[in-house]
Amino acid sequence: MKEISLTGKKRVDLGKKASKTLRKEGLIPCNLYGEAKENGKPVATAFVSPFKELRKLIYTPHIYVIKISLDGEEHTAIMKEIQFHPVTDAPLHVDFYEVNDQKPITIGIPVKLVGLAQGVRDGGRMNLSIRKIEVTAPYQQIPEHLDIDVSKLTIGKSIRVGDLSYEGLKYATSKNVVICSIKMTRNVVDTTGSAEEGESADTEAEAETTEKPADGE
């Protein structure tokens, strides 16, 4: 995965009122969950980060390993969840999970279809059912995207998660989930129907010609 840097400052004042004030100042409330736990749940470090820095993480299809500089402390993390305003879609809160070299993480990897499917060449339509697949692996082994070769995919056929194999990755998404498929279009149906009707008409014409007696008989 690509790396990206982010700066933050630990929060002292918590609560909705304080968070609202921070957002007006161009800062987004965040939580960083690390290894420490309390009552079986990860302990969160509350901090804020400038929206102008977070936007490059929020509005992108790519995934990143994030180097967070938090009051001089360096943390390696991934972004796990973003909360948006239900009306304006403005980001309200971001959660990060700290990662290390030994502990595997589970994260959604974008799907990238490679090649022109045979079914599309034949007039079918490609249908992409999911855009990300959840995988589990050490963060260093996680790719930016999963390349899926669809060149041999024909009309009526599909590719499922269980059909894929990538070294070092375990799937958290069910193996039965369909990633993509080729659907038959009306154009293909009409063309097939016309061809069958034409063949039927030709066959009937040949039969009539064969059955018609020759002149003089």
C-alpha positions as CSV (number, residue, x, y, z in Angstrom):
1,M,0.0,0.0,0.0
2,K,1.0,3.6,-0.5
3,E,2.0,5.7,2.4
4,I,0.7,9.1,3.3
5,S,1.4,11.5,6.2
6,L,-1.0,13.1,8.5
7,T,-0.6,15.6,11.4
8,G,-2.8,15.7,14.5
9,K,-3.1,17.2,17.9
10,K,-4.5,15.4,21.0
11,R,-7.9,16.7,22.2
12,V,-8.5,17.8,25.7
13,D,-12.1,19.1,25.4
14,L,-14.5,16.4,24.3
15,G,-18.2,16.3,23.6
16,K,-20.6,17.5,20.8
17,K,-20.2,21.2,21.5
18,A,-16.4,21.1,21.4
19,S,-16.5,19.0,18.2
20,K,-18.8,21.5,16.5
21,T,-16.5,24.3,17.3
22,L,-13.5,22.4,16.0
23,R,-15.3,21.7,12.7
24,K,-16.0,25.4,12.2
25,E,-12.2,25.9,12.6
26,G,-11.5,23.5,9.8
27,L,-10.5,20.6,12.1
28,I,-12.0,17.1,12.1
29,P,-12.4,15.1,15.4
30,C,-10.6,11.7,15.1
31,N,-9.9,8.6,17.2
32,L,-6.8,6.4,17.1
33,Y,-7.3,2.9,18.4
34,G,-4.2,1.2,19.5
35,E,-3.1,-2.1,21.2
36,A,-4.1,-1.0,24.7
37,K,-7.5,-2.2,25.9
38,E,-9.9,-1.4,28.7
39,N,-12.7,-3.8,29.7
40,G,-11.9,-5.8,26.5
41,K,-12.3,-2.8,24.2
42,P,-9.5,-0.9,22.4
43,V,-8.6,2.4,24.1
44,A,-9.1,5.4,21.8
45,T,-6.8,8.4,21.7
46,A,-8.8,11.5,20.7
47,F,-7.2,14.0,18.4
48,V,-8.0,16.5,15.7
49,S,-6.6,16.9,12.2
50,P,-7.0,19.6,9.5
51,F,-9.7,18.8,7.0
52,K,-7.3,19.9,4.2
53,E,-5.1,17.0,5.1
54,L,-7.8,14.5,5.7
55,R,-9.6,15.2,2.4
56,K,-6.9,13.4,0.4
57,L,-7.7,10.3,2.5
58,I,-11.5,10.6,2.5
59,Y,-12.2,11.4,-1.2
60,T,-10.1,8.7,-2.9
61,P,-10.8,5.1,-4.0
62,H,-7.2,4.2,-2.9
63,I,-6.1,2.8,0.4
64,Y,-3.1,4.0,2.4
65,V,-0.9,3.3,5.3
66,I,-1.0,6.5,7.3
67,K,1.9,7.9,9.2
68,I,0.3,10.0,11.9
69,S,2.4,12.6,13.7
70,L,0.5,13.1,17.0
71,D,2.1,15.8,19.2
72,G,5.6,14.5,18.2
73,E,4.7,10.8,18.5
74,E,4.7,8.7,15.3
75,H,2.0,6.2,14.7
76,T,1.4,3.8,11.8
77,A,-2.3,3.3,11.1
78,I,-5.1,2.7,8.6
79,M,-8.4,4.5,8.2
80,K,-11.3,2.3,9.4
81,E,-14.4,4.4,9.4
82,I,-15.7,7.9,8.4
83,Q,-18.9,9.4,9.7
84,F,-20.6,11.9,7.4
85,H,-23.4,14.5,8.0
86,P,-26.7,12.9,6.8
87,V,-27.7,16.1,4.9
88,T,-24.5,17.8,3.8
89,D,-22.2,14.7,3.5
90,A,-19.5,16.7,5.3
91,P,-17.1,14.5,7.3
92,L,-17.9,14.6,11.0
93,H,-15.5,12.0,12.5
94,V,-12.8,9.6,11.4
95,D,-11.5,6.5,13.2
96,F,-8.0,5.1,12.7
97,Y,-6.6,1.7,13.8
98,E,-2.9,1.5,14.7
99,V,-1.0,-1.3,12.9
100,N,2.3,-3.1,13.3
101,D,4.6,-5.5,11.4
102,Q,3.3,-8.6,13.1
103,K,-0.4,-8.3,13.6
104,P,-2.6,-9.0,10.5
105,I,-5.3,-6.4,9.7
106,T,-8.6,-6.8,7.8
107,I,-9.4,-4.1,5.2
108,G,-11.4,-3.7,2.0
109,I,-9.3,-3.8,-1.1
110,P,-10.6,-2.1,-4.3
111,V,-11.4,-4.5,-7.2
112,K,-9.9,-3.7,-10.7
113,L,-11.2,-5.6,-13.7
114,V,-8.5,-6.3,-16.3
115,G,-9.1,-7.1,-20.0
116,L,-12.1,-7.0,-22.3
117,A,-14.5,-9.8,-21.5
118,Q,-15.5,-12.2,-24.3
119,G,-19.1,-11.8,-23.2
120,V,-18.9,-8.0,-23.7
121,R,-17.4,-8.6,-27.2
122,D,-20.5,-10.8,-27.9
123,G,-22.8,-7.9,-26.9
124,G,-23.3,-8.6,-23.2
125,R,-23.0,-6.2,-20.4
126,M,-20.5,-6.3,-17.5
127,N,-22.1,-6.1,-14.1
128,L,-19.8,-5.2,-11.2
129,S,-21.5,-6.4,-8.0
130,I,-18.9,-5.3,-5.4
131,R,-16.1,-2.7,-5.5
132,K,-14.1,-4.0,-2.6
133,I,-13.1,-7.3,-1.1
134,E,-12.3,-7.7,2.6
135,V,-8.9,-9.4,3.1
136,T,-6.8,-10.2,6.1
137,A,-3.0,-10.0,6.0
138,P,0.0,-8.0,7.5
139,Y,-0.4,-4.5,6.1
140,Q,2.9,-4.7,4.2
141,Q,1.5,-7.6,2.0
142,I,-1.8,-5.8,1.2
143,P,-1.9,-4.5,-2.4
144,E,-3.4,-1.2,-3.6
145,H,-6.0,-3.1,-5.6
146,L,-6.9,-6.6,-6.7
147,D,-6.5,-7.2,-10.4
148,I,-9.1,-9.6,-11.8
149,D,-8.7,-11.0,-15.4
150,V,-12.1,-11.0,-17.0
151,S,-11.0,-11.6,-20.6
152,K,-12.4,-15.2,-20.8
153,L,-15.7,-14.4,-19.0
154,T,-18.7,-15.2,-21.3
155,I,-22.4,-14.3,-21.2
156,G,-24.2,-15.8,-18.2
157,K,-21.0,-16.5,-16.3
158,S,-19.6,-14.9,-13.2
159,I,-16.5,-14.6,-11.0
160,R,-16.8,-15.2,-7.3
161,V,-14.5,-14.4,-4.4
162,G,-13.7,-18.1,-4.1
163,D,-12.4,-18.2,-7.7
164,L,-9.5,-15.8,-6.8
165,S,-6.1,-16.7,-5.3
166,Y,-3.5,-14.2,-4.1
167,E,-0.5,-15.2,-2.2
168,G,-0.5,-14.1,1.5
169,L,-4.1,-12.9,1.5
170,K,-7.0,-14.5,3.4
171,Y,-10.5,-13.5,2.4
172,A,-12.9,-12.1,5.0
173,T,-15.6,-11.7,2.4
174,S,-17.6,-14.9,1.8
175,K,-16.2,-17.0,-1.1
176,N,-19.7,-17.3,-2.5
177,V,-20.0,-13.5,-3.1
178,V,-20.2,-12.6,-6.8
179,I,-17.7,-10.0,-7.9
180,C,-18.8,-9.5,-11.5
181,S,-20.9,-11.2,-14.2
182,I,-21.9,-10.8,-17.8
183,K,-25.6,-10.1,-18.4
184,M,-27.4,-10.8,-21.6
185,T,-28.7,-7.6,-23.2
186,R,-31.9,-7.0,-25.2
187,N,-29.7,-6.5,-28.2
188,V,-28.2,-10.0,-27.9
189,V,-31.7,-11.5,-27.3
190,D,-33.1,-9.7,-30.4
191,T,-30.2,-10.7,-32.5
192,T,-30.4,-14.3,-31.4
193,G,-34.1,-14.4,-31.9
194,S,-33.9,-12.9,-35.4
195,A,-31.2,-15.4,-36.4
196,E,-33.3,-18.3,-35.2
197,E,-36.4,-16.9,-37.0
198,G,-34.3,-16.6,-40.2
199,E,-33.0,-20.1,-39.9
200,S,-36.5,-21.4,-39.4
201,A,-37.8,-19.5,-42.4
202,D,-34.9,-20.8,-44.6
203,T,-35.7,-24.4,-43.4
204,E,-39.4,-24.0,-44.3
205,A,-38.5,-22.6,-47.7
206,E,-36.2,-25.5,-48.4
207,A,-38.9,-27.9,-47.4
208,E,-41.4,-26.3,-49.7
209,T,-38.9,-26.4,-52.6
210,T,-38.2,-30.1,-52.0
211,E,-41.9,-31.0,-51.7
212,K,-43.0,-29.1,-54.9
213,P,-43.5,-31.5,-57.8
214,A,-41.5,-30.8,-61.0
215,D,-43.4,-29.6,-64.1
216,G,-44.8,-32.5,-66.2
217,E,-45.1,-35.0,-63.3
